[in-house]
Amino acid sequence: MNIKQYINIWGVYMRYDSIIIGSGPAGLSAAMNLKIHNKNILWFGNNNLSDKVEKAERVDNYPGLPAISGKELQQAFLQHKETMGLEITDKIVSTIYDMGGYYNVMAENEFYETETVILATGVVTANQYQGEAEFVGRGVSYCATCDGNLYKGKKIAVISTAKRFEHEVKFLAELAEQVYLFPFYKDCEVSGEHVELIAKAPREISGGFRVDKIRLSDDSELEVDGIFIMRNSIAPTALLAGLQMEDGHIGVNRKQETNMPGIYAIGDCTGKPYQYAKAVGEGNVAAHSVIEYLGEK
């Protein structure tokens, strides 16, 4: 069951054994263990692995590496990844669809089929805006290339949390009549005749059946046809409908299984302690749970 190929009317395509979402220590551990067992995987994340690890001043509780700096630990992780020939696909996953027996993962307007999914998404530190969850699919989107063409000649708001999303904002600016841009980072380089930078913070998304306005921190409003929210990670419940949460984290058992068959969660997204050693251990457990699940299928 390493590589499965299916034939449809368009030709040959591949269904992965597992797709891993997240490139922190938990995701790395899962990818390494699945690679050792020759599973056909696709790994979504950041090519630099984890900004959180790199920024750590010192790590004292990682076995065998006493008083190591975050940068040193990050370099060790990167070297191990390269040694094993692991590759990361640097795309933001926006949605996971339950297809009944397998899953479709959507990342920047591309679909990828998989038997299992391992969520290593970390903790989503940004709170959702009031009305955000209600209007997902009805004017709220997390993917410019997926939904941008729906807003040709229309007015949109774009909330961007990192410079890495500027190419998507520029893409939207070429389509929309007006872009109200909320850049939550320094040195924004997006400009243009149809782009207006807004310094006030968004507070609430509202509308009828679809989004029609966004309310700002000073209670002023902007009339819009759609809102794009660019974050490094998406709340698990927005990513996958039906996923069970416990105290703000993804609920799992000791095999890292969620309430949905073939869906596993590891690392900070499963709850405290937020420790690298815990994340690596959970990645190992989830990989072996996936192997067992595939064997039973």
N, C-alpha and C positions, 0 to 999 in steps of 0.2 A: 504493500500500500504506500510505497514511497512516492511514486509519481503516477497520478491518475490523469488520463486524458479521455475526454468525452467528445463525441462528434455531434455537431449540430449543423443546421443548414448553411452556416457561414464558414464552416471548416473545423479545425482542431483547436480546442482551448484546454487550459489546465485548471484543475481544482487542487488547491494546496491542501496539504495535511493540516497545517496550522498557520494562522496569521497572528503575529505579535504586534501589539500597538503600544509603543513606548520604549525608549532607549536608555532608561536609567539602569541601575544595577540589577533590578528584578528582570527587566526585559532582556538584558545581556545574558543573565544566568539561564533563562528559559531558552534563548536562541542557541547558546552553547550546547546545552544538553540535548536539544532536539537535533542539532547538527551532528553531534556524536552518534546519535542513533539513526542517522541517514534519513531523516524526515525532510520532506519537501516544504520549506517554510518561506514566508514573505514577512519581512520585518520593517515596520514603519517607525520612523523616529528621526532624530537629529543626528547627522553624521558626526558631530562632536560628542555624542552620547548625552551627557547630563550637565547642564549649567549649574545645577544645584551642587553636584559633587565638586565640580571645579572651583566653586566659590567658597567651599568649606575651608576654614582657616586651619583646622587640625582635626584628625579623626583618631580617637584613642581606643575604640572598641572593635576594630576590625581584626579578627584573629590572624596572627602572624605578621601583621604590619603595624607595629606600635608607633604612635605619634606621627603618623604619615599626614602630609598636607593633602588638601583636596586636589590640587594640581597633580601631585605625584600619583595619587590613587587613580585619577582620571587617565593619566598616561599609561598606567598599568592596565587599566581596562581596555584602552584603545589598542595597546600592543597585543593583548590577548585576542581581541576581536580580529585584528589583522592576521595574526598567526593562524587562526582557525578559518580564515577566508570568508568571514561573515560580511554580508553587505546590507546596508540600510537604505530603504527607499524614503527619501526626504519629502514626504507629502503629508498633509494634514487629513486624517480620516474624519469625515463628517457624519457618516451614518453607517449602521450595520443593520441589515435586513435579515430577519428569520425566514428562511425559505422552506422550512419544514424538513429537517434532516440535514441541512447544510446552511451556510450563511453567505450572503453577498455583502462585501465590504466596499463602501464607496469612498474614494480618495481623489479629490480634485477632478471630478467628472469621469473617473474611470472606475469600473467595477471589477472586483476580484472575488472568485468563489473559493470557499474553504470549508473543510470539514469541522474545524475548531477555531476558536479565537481566544487568545490570551490577552487580557486587558492589564497593561502595566502603565496606566495613564497618569499615575501620581495623584496628588491632591489638587483639585481645581480651586485655587486660592481666590479667584475672582467670583463674587456672588453674581447670580443671574439678576438681570434687571427686572423690575416689576413688569409683568406682562410678556416677558421674553418666552417662557415655556409655552404659554397659551397660544402664541402666534407663530411658532415654528411651523414652516410649511404654508403659512398664510401671510407671508410678508417678511418673516424673519428667516435669514439664511446664514450659514456659516461657510459657504463656498462660492467664491466669485465666478470661477470657471463653470461651475455647475449651473448656477441660476442667473448669471449676469445678463444673458441674452433676453431674459424675461422683462428687463427694465430698460430696454432701448428707448431713449427719448423721455424717460421718466425721472422723477426726483427721488433720490435715495439718501439715506444716512449710512455712513460707514464708521464703525467703531473699531479701531485698530490698536492692539496692545503691544506691537513689536515692529521694528523696522523691517523684519524679514517678510512682512506682508505687503510692502509698498508696491511690488510688481502687480499684485492683485488689485490694489486700489487704483493704480494707473489704468489697468484693464477696464475697470468699472467706469472710470472717468471718460474713457473713449466711447462708452455706450450711452451713459445717462445724460439727460439734459442738465441736471444739477446734482452735485455731490456735496453733502454736508459731512465733512471729515472731522472725527474726534480722535486725534492722535495721542495715545497715552504713552509717549516715549519722547526722548529728546531728538532734536535735529531732524525733523520731518522734511523730506525732500520732495514731497508730492505737491505740485502746483498746477495751475491751469485756469483757463477762462471760466470753466464750469465747476471749479473746486473751491469751496469756502471752508477754511479751517475754523472750527468752533472751539473756544476755550472753556466754555461751560460744560459741566458734566451731564450726561444723560441720566434721567431718573426713572422714567416710566415709558413703556411702549403701549399704545392703545389704538383702538379702532373698532370697526363693526365686525363683519366676517373676516376682513383682512386689515392689516395695519394701515392706518391713515395719518398717524401723527406720533411724534416723540416729544415728551415733556422734559425740560431741562431743569437744572438745579435751582434756577431762579424763578421757576414756574412759567417761563415762557415756553412756547410750543413751535415746532417746525412741522409743516405738513409734508408728508413723504408717502411714496408708494411702496417702499420697501426698506428694510434695514439689514445691513450685513455686519456681522460681529466676528472679528478676526482675533481669536485667542489661540495660544499654544496648545491648549487642550479644551475639550468640550465636556460638560457635565455628563457623567455616565448615563443618566436617564434620558438625556437628549440624544446620546449616541445610539442607544439600543432600547427600544420600547419594551417594557415588561421586566426590565432588570430590577431585581429586588435590592433595596438599600436598607442599611441598618445604622442608625445614628450618623447619617451623613456619609457613610462609606459603603462600598459594595459588599453585600453579605456573601460570605464563603464558608465552607466547611474545612476540615483539616486536609482535604485533598485539593483545596483551592477551587472547588466547584461552586458555581453560582446556582441560582434557581433555574437556569436555562441549560439544557443539555448541550455539551460541547463548548460552553462559554466558561472561561476561568479568569480569575482576577488575582493579581499579585502586587506586592509592594505597598507603597503609601496609600493607594486607593482602597485597600482593604482595612485600613485603620492603624492605630498606634500599636507598638512604638514605631515612629518614623526613623528607622535605623537601616543602614546599608546591609548589615549582616542578616537582619530579618528579611529584607527584600530579596537578597541572593538566595536564601533558603527557600523562600516561597516560589521563586522562579524554578528552582530545581524540582520541587514537589509538583508544580503545575506541569512541567515538561513530562514527568513520568506518569501523571494522570492522563495527559493527552495520549501518550503511547498506549496506555491501557485501554483508553476509550476507542482509539483507532483499531486496536486488536480485536475488541469485542464487536465492532461494526463489521 
